[in-house]
Amino acid sequence: MKLQVPEDVALVGFDYVDFLDVLGYPLTVVSRPTSEMGSIAMQLLLDRINGEDNKAYQRIMLQSYL
């Protein structure tokens, strides 16, 4: 039995990378806001270094995209 994409099998990836365009068939990808994640992480680190953050735990939720 020979399977074909996308007729028989669907692929889902995580984090878009440019070379996926050369696959030649559709690929669903879940993307995270990596730039925003980095900016927030840097700000939290600077706040902690400067003594402006006295929280032991903080939850930050960002939107992922399909």
PQR file of N, CA, C, O and H, with PARSE charges and radii, in Angstrom:
ATOM      1  N   MET A   1       0.833  -1.183   0.000 -0.4000 1.5000
ATOM      2  CA  MET A   1       0.000   0.000   0.000 -0.0000 2.0000
ATOM      3  C   MET A   1       0.877   1.244   0.000  0.5500 1.7000
ATOM      4  O   MET A   1       1.738   1.414   0.863 -0.5500 1.4000
ATOM      5  N   LYS A   2       0.646   2.102  -0.971 -0.4000 1.5000
ATOM      6  CA  LYS A   2       1.433   3.328  -1.080 -0.0000 2.0000
ATOM      7  C   LYS A   2       0.591   4.510  -0.599  0.5500 1.7000
ATOM      8  O   LYS A   2      -0.491   4.765  -1.128 -0.5500 1.4000
ATOM      9  H   LYS A   2      -0.054   1.964  -1.671  0.4000 1.0000
ATOM     10  N   LEU A   3       1.091   5.226   0.400 -0.4000 1.5000
ATOM     11  CA  LEU A   3       0.391   6.396   0.925 -0.0000 2.0000
ATOM     12  C   LEU A   3       0.879   7.648   0.220  0.5500 1.7000
ATOM     13  O   LEU A   3       2.053   7.767  -0.132 -0.5500 1.4000
ATOM     14  H   LEU A   3       1.970   5.019   0.830  0.4000 1.0000
ATOM     15  N   GLN A   4      -0.049   8.582   0.020 -0.4000 1.5000
ATOM     16  CA  GLN A   4       0.296   9.844  -0.628 -0.0000 2.0000
ATOM     17  C   GLN A   4      -0.110  11.010   0.262  0.5500 1.7000
ATOM     18  O   GLN A   4      -1.118  10.967   0.968 -0.5500 1.4000
ATOM     19  H   GLN A   4      -1.002   8.486   0.305  0.4000 1.0000
ATOM     20  N   VAL A   5       0.709  12.048   0.202 -0.4000 1.5000
ATOM     21  CA  VAL A   5       0.423  13.290   0.920 -0.0000 2.0000
ATOM     22  C   VAL A   5      -0.100  14.290  -0.101  0.5500 1.7000
ATOM     23  O   VAL A   5       0.540  14.445  -1.141 -0.5500 1.4000
ATOM     24  H   VAL A   5       1.527  12.083  -0.371  0.4000 1.0000
ATOM     25  N   PRO A   6      -1.186  14.961   0.113 -0.5600 1.5000
ATOM     26  CA  PRO A   6      -2.050  15.005   1.281  0.2800 2.0000
ATOM     27  C   PRO A   6      -3.281  14.115   1.165  0.5500 1.7000
ATOM     28  O   PRO A   6      -4.159  14.193   2.024 -0.5500 1.4000
ATOM     29  N   GLU A   7      -3.380  13.283   0.150 -0.4000 1.5000
ATOM     30  CA  GLU A   7      -4.584  12.470  -0.031 -0.0000 2.0000
ATOM     31  C   GLU A   7      -4.819  11.486   1.117  0.5500 1.7000
ATOM     32  O   GLU A   7      -5.945  11.353   1.598 -0.5500 1.4000
ATOM     33  H   GLU A   7      -2.666  13.220  -0.547  0.4000 1.0000
ATOM     34  N   ASP A   8      -3.774  10.806   1.553 -0.4000 1.5000
ATOM     35  CA  ASP A   8      -3.916   9.771   2.574 -0.0000 2.0000
ATOM     36  C   ASP A   8      -3.388  10.173   3.950  0.5500 1.7000
ATOM     37  O   ASP A   8      -3.858   9.678   4.975 -0.5500 1.4000
ATOM     38  H   ASP A   8      -2.859  10.914   1.163  0.4000 1.0000
ATOM     39  N   VAL A   9      -2.438  11.045   3.962 -0.4000 1.5000
ATOM     40  CA  VAL A   9      -1.771  11.427   5.205 -0.0000 2.0000
ATOM     41  C   VAL A   9      -1.665  12.942   5.263  0.5500 1.7000
ATOM     42  O   VAL A   9      -1.284  13.582   4.283 -0.5500 1.4000
ATOM     43  H   VAL A   9      -2.056  11.447   3.130  0.4000 1.0000
ATOM     44  N   ALA A  10      -2.001  13.513   6.409 -0.4000 1.5000
ATOM     45  CA  ALA A  10      -1.831  14.949   6.625 -0.0000 2.0000
ATOM     46  C   ALA A  10      -0.694  15.157   7.627  0.5500 1.7000
ATOM     47  O   ALA A  10      -0.574  14.428   8.611 -0.5500 1.4000
ATOM     48  H   ALA A  10      -2.311  12.993   7.205  0.4000 1.0000
ATOM     49  N   LEU A  11       0.122  16.147   7.360 -0.4000 1.5000
ATOM     50  CA  LEU A  11       1.238  16.452   8.246 -0.0000 2.0000
ATOM     51  C   LEU A  11       0.975  17.753   8.985  0.5500 1.7000
ATOM     52  O   LEU A  11       0.414  18.697   8.428 -0.5500 1.4000
ATOM     53  H   LEU A  11       0.024  16.739   6.561  0.4000 1.0000
ATOM     54  N   VAL A  12       1.386  17.790  10.242 -0.4000 1.5000
ATOM     55  CA  VAL A  12       1.324  19.015  11.034 -0.0000 2.0000
ATOM     56  C   VAL A  12       2.715  19.250  11.592  0.5500 1.7000
ATOM     57  O   VAL A  12       3.310  18.363  12.205 -0.5500 1.4000
ATOM     58  H   VAL A  12       1.841  17.023  10.694  0.4000 1.0000
ATOM     59  N   GLY A  13       3.226  20.450  11.374 -0.4000 1.5000
ATOM     60  CA  GLY A  13       4.550  20.798  11.875 -0.0000 2.0000
ATOM     61  C   GLY A  13       4.462  21.780  13.029  0.5500 1.7000
ATOM     62  O   GLY A  13       3.398  22.327  13.321 -0.5500 1.4000
ATOM     63  H   GLY A  13       2.743  21.170  10.876  0.4000 1.0000
ATOM     64  N   PHE A  14       5.599  21.996  13.681 -0.4000 1.5000
ATOM     65  CA  PHE A  14       5.664  22.935  14.794 -0.0000 2.0000
ATOM     66  C   PHE A  14       6.797  23.895  14.517  0.5500 1.7000
ATOM     67  O   PHE A  14       7.938  23.473  14.330 -0.5500 1.4000
ATOM     68  H   PHE A  14       6.463  21.552  13.444  0.4000 1.0000
ATOM     69  N   ASP A  15       6.500  25.174  14.490 -0.4000 1.5000
ATOM     70  CA  ASP A  15       7.424  26.264  14.175 -0.0000 2.0000
ATOM     71  C   ASP A  15       7.779  26.267  12.689  0.5500 1.7000
ATOM     72  O   ASP A  15       8.476  25.382  12.192 -0.5500 1.4000
ATOM     73  H   ASP A  15       5.573  25.517  14.643  0.4000 1.0000
ATOM     74  N   TYR A  16       7.294  27.257  12.023 -0.4000 1.5000
ATOM     75  CA  TYR A  16       7.500  27.397  10.576 -0.0000 2.0000
ATOM     76  C   TYR A  16       8.964  27.689  10.270  0.5500 1.7000
ATOM     77  O   TYR A  16       9.600  28.496  10.948 -0.5500 1.4000
ATOM     78  H   TYR A  16       6.728  27.976  12.427  0.4000 1.0000
ATOM     79  N   VAL A  17       9.481  27.037   9.263 -0.4000 1.5000
ATOM     80  CA  VAL A  17      10.815  27.338   8.740 -0.0000 2.0000
ATOM     81  C   VAL A  17      10.703  27.488   7.231  0.5500 1.7000
ATOM     82  O   VAL A  17       9.875  26.830   6.601 -0.5500 1.4000
ATOM     83  H   VAL A  17       8.964  26.381   8.713  0.4000 1.0000
ATOM     84  N   ASP A  18      11.524  28.341   6.653 -0.4000 1.5000
ATOM     85  CA  ASP A  18      11.405  28.704   5.245 -0.0000 2.0000
ATOM     86  C   ASP A  18      11.497  27.529   4.279  0.5500 1.7000
ATOM     87  O   ASP A  18      10.824  27.540   3.249 -0.5500 1.4000
ATOM     88  H   ASP A  18      12.196  28.875   7.165  0.4000 1.0000
ATOM     89  N   PHE A  19      12.301  26.523   4.576 -0.4000 1.5000
ATOM     90  CA  PHE A  19      12.486  25.443   3.614 -0.0000 2.0000
ATOM     91  C   PHE A  19      11.245  24.565   3.433  0.5500 1.7000
ATOM     92  O   PHE A  19      11.214  23.732   2.528 -0.5500 1.4000
ATOM     93  H   PHE A  19      12.848  26.514   5.413  0.4000 1.0000
ATOM     94  N   LEU A  20      10.235  24.734   4.270 -0.4000 1.5000
ATOM     95  CA  LEU A  20       9.013  23.943   4.124 -0.0000 2.0000
ATOM     96  C   LEU A  20       8.288  24.240   2.813  0.5500 1.7000
ATOM     97  O   LEU A  20       7.522  23.407   2.329 -0.5500 1.4000
ATOM     98  H   LEU A  20      10.261  25.411   5.006  0.4000 1.0000
ATOM     99  N   ASP A  21       8.521  25.408   2.242 -0.4000 1.5000
ATOM    100  CA  ASP A  21       7.880  25.773   0.976 -0.0000 2.0000
ATOM    101  C   ASP A  21       8.295  24.854  -0.175  0.5500 1.7000
ATOM    102  O   ASP A  21       7.546  24.711  -1.142 -0.5500 1.4000
ATOM    103  H   ASP A  21       9.144  26.084   2.635  0.4000 1.0000
ATOM    104  N   VAL A  22       9.453  24.241  -0.093 -0.4000 1.5000
ATOM    105  CA  VAL A  22       9.936  23.406  -1.182 -0.0000 2.0000
ATOM    106  C   VAL A  22       9.366  21.986  -1.154  0.5500 1.7000
ATOM    107  O   VAL A  22       9.648  21.195  -2.053 -0.5500 1.4000
ATOM    108  H   VAL A  22      10.061  24.358   0.692  0.4000 1.0000
ATOM    109  N   LEU A  23       8.575  21.656  -0.143 -0.4000 1.5000
ATOM    110  CA  LEU A  23       8.016  20.308  -0.044 -0.0000 2.0000
ATOM    111  C   LEU A  23       7.067  19.984  -1.186  0.5500 1.7000
ATOM    112  O   LEU A  23       6.999  18.838  -1.632 -0.5500 1.4000
ATOM    113  H   LEU A  23       8.346  22.299   0.588  0.4000 1.0000
ATOM    114  N   GLY A  24       6.338  20.975  -1.660 -0.4000 1.5000
ATOM    115  CA  GLY A  24       5.447  20.747  -2.787 -0.0000 2.0000
ATOM    116  C   GLY A  24       4.058  20.267  -2.407  0.5500 1.7000
ATOM    117  O   GLY A  24       3.257  19.968  -3.293 -0.5500 1.4000
ATOM    118  H   GLY A  24       6.393  21.906  -1.298  0.4000 1.0000
ATOM    119  N   TYR A  25       3.752  20.184  -1.145 -0.4000 1.5000
ATOM    120  CA  TYR A  25       2.411  19.812  -0.697 -0.0000 2.0000
ATOM    121  C   TYR A  25       2.091  20.617   0.554  0.5500 1.7000
ATOM    122  O   TYR A  25       2.991  21.099   1.242 -0.5500 1.4000
ATOM    123  H   TYR A  25       4.402  20.427  -0.426  0.4000 1.0000
ATOM    124  N   PRO A  26       0.792  20.758   0.842 -0.5600 1.5000
ATOM    125  CA  PRO A  26       0.403  21.594   1.983  0.2800 2.0000
ATOM    126  C   PRO A  26       0.863  21.009   3.321  0.5500 1.7000
ATOM    127  O   PRO A  26       0.824  19.798   3.535 -0.5500 1.4000
ATOM    128  N   LEU A  27       1.288  21.878   4.189 -0.4000 1.5000
ATOM    129  CA  LEU A  27       1.702  21.471   5.518 -0.0000 2.0000
ATOM    130  C   LEU A  27       1.114  22.454   6.523  0.5500 1.7000
ATOM    131  O   LEU A  27       1.350  23.659   6.432 -0.5500 1.4000
ATOM    132  H   LEU A  27       1.320  22.862   4.015  0.4000 1.0000
ATOM    133  N   THR A  28       0.359  21.944   7.467 -0.4000 1.5000
ATOM    134  CA  THR A  28      -0.192  22.772   8.532 -0.0000 2.0000
ATOM    135  C   THR A  28       0.886  22.956   9.586  0.5500 1.7000
ATOM    136  O   THR A  28       1.542  21.994   9.985 -0.5500 1.4000
ATOM    137  H   THR A  28       0.167  20.966   7.540  0.4000 1.0000
ATOM    138  N   VAL A  29       1.070  24.191  10.037 -0.4000 1.5000
ATOM    139  CA  VAL A  29       2.135  24.486  10.985 -0.0000 2.0000
ATOM    140  C   VAL A  29       1.591  25.297  12.154  0.5500 1.7000
ATOM    141  O   VAL A  29       0.837  26.250  11.961 -0.5500 1.4000
ATOM    142  H   VAL A  29       0.537  24.973   9.713  0.4000 1.0000
ATOM    143  N   VAL A  30       1.974  24.918  13.354 -0.4000 1.5000
ATOM    144  CA  VAL A  30       1.670  25.691  14.552 -0.0000 2.0000
ATOM    145  C   VAL A  30       2.865  26.606  14.805  0.5500 1.7000
ATOM    146  O   VAL A  30       3.992  26.134  14.962 -0.5500 1.4000
ATOM    147  H   VAL A  30       2.588  24.144  13.511  0.4000 1.0000
ATOM    148  N   SER A  31       2.620  27.906  14.844 -0.4000 1.5000
ATOM    149  CA  SER A  31       3.698  28.879  15.043 -0.0000 2.0000
ATOM    150  C   SER A  31       3.559  29.565  16.389  0.5500 1.7000
ATOM    151  O   SER A  31       2.457  29.868  16.845 -0.5500 1.4000
ATOM    152  H   SER A  31       1.705  28.289  14.717  0.4000 1.0000
ATOM    153  N   ARG A  32       4.688  29.798  17.004 -0.4000 1.5000
ATOM    154  CA  ARG A  32       4.724  30.528  18.269 -0.0000 2.0000
ATOM    155  C   ARG A  32       5.302  31.911  18.015  0.5500 1.7000
ATOM    156  O   ARG A  32       6.099  32.081  17.092 -0.5500 1.4000
ATOM    157  H   ARG A  32       5.584  29.552  16.633  0.4000 1.0000
ATOM    158  N   PRO A  33       4.918  32.904  18.813 -0.5600 1.5000
ATOM    159  CA  PRO A  33       5.450  34.257  18.641  0.2800 2.0000
ATOM    160  C   PRO A  33       6.850  34.369  19.268  0.5500 1.7000
ATOM    161  O   PRO A  33       7.003  34.966  20.333 -0.5500 1.4000
ATOM    162  N   THR A  34       7.856  33.804  18.617 -0.4000 1.5000
ATOM    163  CA  THR A  34       9.189  33.695  19.208 -0.0000 2.0000
ATOM    164  C   THR A  34       9.825  35.053  19.488  0.5500 1.7000
ATOM    165  O   THR A  34      10.524  35.211  20.489 -0.5500 1.4000
ATOM    166  H   THR A  34       7.732  33.320  17.751  0.4000 1.0000
ATOM    167  N   SER A  35       9.595  36.027  18.626 -0.4000 1.5000
ATOM    168  CA  SER A  35      10.159  37.351  18.866 -0.0000 2.0000
ATOM    169  C   SER A  35       9.561  37.980  20.121  0.5500 1.7000
ATOM    170  O   SER A  35      10.273  38.562  20.940 -0.5500 1.4000
ATOM    171  H   SER A  35       9.027  35.899  17.812  0.4000 1.0000
ATOM    172  N   GLU A  36       8.254  37.854  20.258 -0.4000 1.5000
ATOM    173  CA  GLU A  36       7.579  38.379  21.449 -0.0000 2.0000
ATOM    174  C   GLU A  36       8.027  37.624  22.701  0.5500 1.7000
ATOM    175  O   GLU A  36       8.193  38.229  23.760 -0.5500 1.4000
ATOM    176  H   GLU A  36       7.675  37.381  19.593  0.4000 1.0000
ATOM    177  N   MET A  37       8.220  36.327  22.591 -0.4000 1.5000
ATOM    178  CA  MET A  37       8.691  35.533  23.729 -0.0000 2.0000
ATOM    179  C   MET A  37      10.065  36.022  24.185  0.5500 1.7000
ATOM    180  O   MET A  37      10.318  36.160  25.382 -0.5500 1.4000
ATOM    181  H   MET A  37       8.086  35.835  21.731  0.4000 1.0000
ATOM    182  N   GLY A  38      10.944  36.281  23.225 -0.4000 1.5000
ATOM    183  CA  GLY A  38      12.284  36.770  23.552 -0.0000 2.0000
ATOM    184  C   GLY A  38      12.254  38.139  24.202  0.5500 1.7000
ATOM    185  O   GLY A  38      12.982  38.389  25.163 -0.5500 1.4000
ATOM    186  H   GLY A  38      10.738  36.170  22.252  0.4000 1.0000
ATOM    187  N   SER A  39      11.415  39.030  23.682 -0.4000 1.5000
ATOM    188  CA  SER A  39      11.308  40.380  24.239 -0.0000 2.0000
ATOM    189  C   SER A  39      10.805  40.344  25.679  0.5500 1.7000
ATOM    190  O   SER A  39      11.336  41.033  26.549 -0.5500 1.4000
ATOM    191  H   SER A  39      10.824  38.826  22.902  0.4000 1.0000
ATOM    192  N   ILE A  40       9.787  39.541  25.918 -0.4000 1.5000
ATOM    193  CA  ILE A  40       9.227  39.435  27.267 -0.0000 2.0000
ATOM    194  C   ILE A  40      10.255  38.816  28.220  0.5500 1.7000
ATOM    195  O   ILE A  40      10.413  39.284  29.348 -0.5500 1.4000
ATOM    196  H   ILE A  40       9.355  38.981  25.210  0.4000 1.0000
ATOM    197  N   ALA A  41      10.942  37.781  27.777 -0.4000 1.5000
ATOM    198  CA  ALA A  41      11.954  37.134  28.618 -0.0000 2.0000
ATOM    199  C   ALA A  41      13.062  38.119  28.982  0.5500 1.7000
ATOM    200  O   ALA A  41      13.522  38.149  30.124 -0.5500 1.4000
ATOM    201  H   ALA A  41      10.814  37.402  26.861  0.4000 1.0000
ATOM    202  N   MET A  42      13.493  38.930  28.001 -0.4000 1.5000
ATOM    203  CA  MET A  42      14.547  39.906  28.272 -0.0000 2.0000
ATOM    204  C   MET A  42      14.073  40.956  29.265  0.5500 1.7000
ATOM    205  O   MET A  42      14.822  41.335  30.166 -0.5500 1.4000
ATOM    206  H   MET A  42      13.119  38.906  27.073  0.4000 1.0000
ATOM    207  N   GLN A  43      12.849  41.428  29.117 -0.4000 1.5000
ATOM    208  CA  GLN A  43      12.314  42.427  30.037 -0.0000 2.0000
ATOM    209  C   GLN A  43      12.191  41.867  31.454  0.5500 1.7000
ATOM    210  O   GLN A  43      12.508  42.559  32.422 -0.5500 1.4000
ATOM    211  H   GLN A  43      12.241  41.119  28.386  0.4000 1.0000
ATOM    212  N   LEU A  44      11.737  40.627  31.581 -0.4000 1.5000
ATOM    213  CA  LEU A  44      11.644  39.994  32.894 -0.0000 2.0000
ATOM    214  C   LEU A  44      13.023  39.855  33.542  0.5500 1.7000
ATOM    215  O   LEU A  44      13.176  40.075  34.744 -0.5500 1.4000
ATOM    216  H   LEU A  44      11.480  40.065  30.795  0.4000 1.0000
ATOM    217  N   LEU A  45      14.024  39.487  32.737 -0.4000 1.5000
ATOM    218  CA  LEU A  45      15.381  39.354  33.255 -0.0000 2.0000
ATOM    219  C   LEU A  45      15.918  40.704  33.722  0.5500 1.7000
ATOM    220  O   LEU A  45      16.495  40.803  34.805 -0.5500 1.4000
ATOM    221  H   LEU A  45      13.900  39.308  31.762  0.4000 1.0000
ATOM    222  N   LEU A  46      15.731  41.740  32.909 -0.4000 1.5000
ATOM    223  CA  LEU A  46      16.201  43.073  33.298 -0.0000 2.0000
ATOM    224  C   LEU A  46      15.499  43.562  34.561  0.5500 1.7000
ATOM    225  O   LEU A  46      16.133  44.160  35.429 -0.5500 1.4000
ATOM    226  H   LEU A  46      15.262  41.659  32.030  0.4000 1.0000
ATOM    227  N   ASP A  47      14.195  43.312  34.670 -0.4000 1.5000
ATOM    228  CA  ASP A  47      13.459  43.699  35.873 -0.0000 2.0000
ATOM    229  C   ASP A  47      14.030  43.000  37.105  0.5500 1.7000
ATOM    230  O   ASP A  47      14.168  43.611  38.165 -0.5500 1.4000
ATOM    231  H   ASP A  47      13.679  42.826  33.964  0.4000 1.0000
ATOM    232  N   ARG A  48      14.357  41.729  36.961 -0.4000 1.5000
ATOM    233  CA  ARG A  48      14.910  40.982  38.096 -0.0000 2.0000
ATOM    234  C   ARG A  48      16.304  41.483  38.459  0.5500 1.7000
ATOM    235  O   ARG A  48      16.624  41.627  39.639 -0.5500 1.4000
ATOM    236  H   ARG A  48      14.244  41.233  36.100  0.4000 1.0000
ATOM    237  N   ILE A  49      17.132  41.749  37.457 -0.4000 1.5000
ATOM    238  CA  ILE A  49      18.486  42.259  37.711 -0.0000 2.0000
ATOM    239  C   ILE A  49      18.423  43.605  38.427  0.5500 1.7000
ATOM    240  O   ILE A  49      19.213  43.867  39.334 -0.5500 1.4000
ATOM    241  H   ILE A  49      16.872  41.632  36.498  0.4000 1.0000
ATOM    242  N   ASN A  50      17.480  44.459  38.019 -0.4000 1.5000
ATOM    243  CA  ASN A  50      17.351  45.796  38.593 -0.0000 2.0000
ATOM    244  C   ASN A  50      16.547  45.817  39.891  0.5500 1.7000
ATOM    245  O   ASN A  50      16.310  46.889  40.448 -0.5500 1.4000
ATOM    246  H   ASN A  50      16.838  44.246  37.283  0.4000 1.0000
ATOM    247  N   GLY A  51      16.127  44.657  40.379 -0.4000 1.5000
ATOM    248  CA  GLY A  51      15.396  44.570  41.634 -0.0000 2.0000
ATOM    249  C   GLY A  51      13.964  45.067  41.544  0.5500 1.7000
ATOM    250  O   GLY A  51      13.347  45.349  42.572 -0.5500 1.4000
ATOM    251  H   GLY A  51      16.319  43.786  39.927  0.4000 1.0000
ATOM    252  N   GLU A  52      13.425  45.180  40.343 -0.4000 1.5000
ATOM    253  CA  GLU A  52      12.063  45.676  40.151 -0.0000 2.0000
ATOM    254  C   GLU A  52      11.024  44.558  40.148  0.5500 1.7000
ATOM    255  O   GLU A  52       9.823  44.823  40.090 -0.5500 1.4000
ATOM    256  H   GLU A  52      13.926  44.951  39.508  0.4000 1.0000
ATOM    257  N   ASP A  53      11.482  43.320  40.210 -0.4000 1.5000
ATOM    258  CA  ASP A  53      10.567  42.173  40.180 -0.0000 2.0000
ATOM    259  C   ASP A  53      10.744  41.372  41.463  0.5500 1.7000
ATOM    260  O   ASP A  53      11.794  40.770  41.685 -0.5500 1.4000
ATOM    261  H   ASP A  53      12.457  43.105  40.257  0.4000 1.0000
ATOM    262  N   ASN A  54       9.714  41.365  42.307 -0.4000 1.5000
ATOM    263  CA  ASN A  54       9.810  40.602  43.546 -0.0000 2.0000
ATOM    264  C   ASN A  54       8.880  39.399  43.547  0.5500 1.7000
ATOM    265  O   ASN A  54       8.627  38.810  44.598 -0.5500 1.4000
ATOM    266  H   ASN A  54       8.860  41.854  42.126  0.4000 1.0000
ATOM    267  N   LYS A  55       8.365  39.028  42.367 -0.4000 1.5000
ATOM    268  CA  LYS A  55       7.478  37.873  42.259 -0.0000 2.0000
ATOM    269  C   LYS A  55       8.313  36.598  42.130  0.5500 1.7000
ATOM    270  O   LYS A  55       9.305  36.567  41.402 -0.5500 1.4000
ATOM    271  H   LYS A  55       8.570  39.507  41.514  0.4000 1.0000
ATOM    272  N   ALA A  56       7.905  35.558  42.838 -0.4000 1.5000
ATOM    273  CA  ALA A  56       8.595  34.272  42.721 -0.0000 2.0000
ATOM    274  C   ALA A  56       8.116  33.519  41.487  0.5500 1.7000
ATOM    275  O   ALA A  56       8.839  32.690  40.935 -0.5500 1.4000
ATOM    276  H   ALA A  56       7.099  35.584  43.429  0.4000 1.0000
ATOM    277  N   TYR A  57       6.886  33.814  41.057 -0.4000 1.5000
ATOM    278  CA  TYR A  57       6.300  33.072  39.943 -0.0000 2.0000
ATOM    279  C   TYR A  57       5.407  34.010  39.152  0.5500 1.7000
ATOM    280  O   TYR A  57       4.677  34.818  39.726 -0.5500 1.4000
ATOM    281  H   TYR A  57       6.298  34.487  41.506  0.4000 1.0000
ATOM    282  N   GLN A  58       5.469  33.901  37.852 -0.4000 1.5000
ATOM    283  CA  GLN A  58       4.616  34.718  37.002 -0.0000 2.0000
ATOM    284  C   GLN A  58       4.213  33.895  35.789  0.5500 1.7000
ATOM    285  O   GLN A  58       5.056  33.247  35.169 -0.5500 1.4000
ATOM    286  H   GLN A  58       6.062  33.245  37.386  0.4000 1.0000
ATOM    287  N   ARG A  59       2.936  33.916  35.450 -0.4000 1.5000
ATOM    288  CA  ARG A  59       2.449  33.171  34.286 -0.0000 2.0000
ATOM    289  C   ARG A  59       2.117  34.164  33.174  0.5500 1.7000
ATOM    290  O   ARG A  59       1.347  35.104  33.368 -0.5500 1.4000
ATOM    291  H   ARG A  59       2.251  34.442  35.954  0.4000 1.0000
ATOM    292  N   ILE A  60       2.710  33.935  32.016 -0.4000 1.5000
ATOM    293  CA  ILE A  60       2.449  34.773  30.843 -0.0000 2.0000
ATOM    294  C   ILE A  60       2.023  33.840  29.721  0.5500 1.7000
ATOM    295  O   ILE A  60       2.736  32.895  29.385 -0.5500 1.4000
ATOM    296  H   ILE A  60       3.336  33.172  31.858  0.4000 1.0000
ATOM    297  N   MET A  61       0.870  34.106  29.149 -0.4000 1.5000
ATOM    298  CA  MET A  61       0.357  33.267  28.062 -0.0000 2.0000
ATOM    299  C   MET A  61       0.335  34.068  26.777  0.5500 1.7000
ATOM    300  O   MET A  61      -0.192  35.180  26.739 -0.5500 1.4000
ATOM    301  H   MET A  61       0.290  34.874  29.421  0.4000 1.0000
ATOM    302  N   LEU A  62       0.907  33.504  25.727 -0.4000 1.5000
ATOM    303  CA  LEU A  62       0.931  34.143  24.419 -0.0000 2.0000
ATOM    304  C   LEU A  62       0.157  33.295  23.431  0.5500 1.7000
ATOM    305  O   LEU A  62       0.062  32.078  23.591 -0.5500 1.4000
ATOM    306  H   LEU A  62       1.336  32.601  25.758  0.4000 1.0000
ATOM    307  N   GLN A  63      -0.386  33.920  22.428 -0.4000 1.5000
ATOM    308  CA  GLN A  63      -1.192  33.252  21.426 -0.0000 2.0000
ATOM    309  C   GLN A  63      -0.318  32.516  20.409  0.5500 1.7000
ATOM    310  O   GLN A  63       0.608  33.103  19.850 -0.5500 1.4000
ATOM    311  H   GLN A  63      -0.309  34.908  22.298  0.4000 1.0000
ATOM    312  N   SER A  64      -0.602  31.255  20.170 -0.4000 1.5000
ATOM    313  CA  SER A  64       0.024  30.506  19.081 -0.0000 2.0000
ATOM    314  C   SER A  64      -0.905  30.552  17.882  0.5500 1.7000
ATOM    315  O   SER A  64      -2.103  30.791  18.032 -0.5500 1.4000
ATOM    316  H   SER A  64      -1.355  30.778  20.625  0.4000 1.0000
ATOM    317  N   TYR A  65      -0.367  30.326  16.705 -0.4000 1.5000
ATOM    318  CA  TYR A  65      -1.159  30.424  15.474 -0.0000 2.0000
ATOM    319  C   TYR A  65      -1.056  29.144  14.661  0.5500 1.7000
ATOM    320  O   TYR A  65       0.001  28.515  14.603 -0.5500 1.4000
ATOM    321  H   TYR A  65       0.607  30.131  16.583  0.4000 1.0000
ATOM    322  N   LEU A  66      -2.146  28.771  14.046 -0.4000 1.5000
ATOM    323  CA  LEU A  66      -2.190  27.586  13.196 -0.0000 2.0000
ATOM    324  C   LEU A  66      -2.167  28.002  11.744  0.5500 1.7000
ATOM    325  O   LEU A  66      -2.197  27.150  10.857 -0.5500 1.4000
ATOM    326  H   LEU A  66      -3.005  29.281  14.093  0.4000 1.0000
TER
END
